[in-house]
Amino acid sequence: MSNTDIVKTGLRAWEAGDAETLVPLVADDFVLTGPVPQPLGKQDFVGLMHALHTAMPDFAFNISSFEEDGDTVVARSHITGTHTGTLALPGIPPLPSTGKKVSLPEEVQTYTVKDGKLHALSTDGRPDAGIPGMLVQLGVSNPSH
């Protein structure tokens, strides 16, 4: 399986809320940076998947391209979802369903894949994208606090 195939498998598992498939693909020292206020390790990353899937069962990355170069896979995504369940994220009160559709601007996701596992994921961290951008679209004021 190529590094791009590993990323694609992980993305499909995330969109389906399939921890059974995702967890073995994620290295124990995994770190997510960019779309979240603080870096997340493996356990918090999987918890974020569950929280987003519960709040937006139709969450989708909508990847427009993949580029692989050695251990690095770059994907361009345009995240969408409909807020039909409670969004429970650390640091903010649970947000009951609003029925609002979220459509974030294109983000560049950079994955580091080694020995068949995802070791890192970073995004370009746009202020109108990631979790902060999603919260603003859902009507949460001061999402960074």
Secondary structure by P-SEA (a helix, b strand, c coil): ccaaaaaaaaaaaaaaccccccccccccbbbbcccccccccaaaaaaaaaaaaaaccccccccccccccccbbbbbbbbbbbcccbbbbccccccccccbbbbbcbbbbbbbbcccccccccccccccccaaaaaaaaccccccc
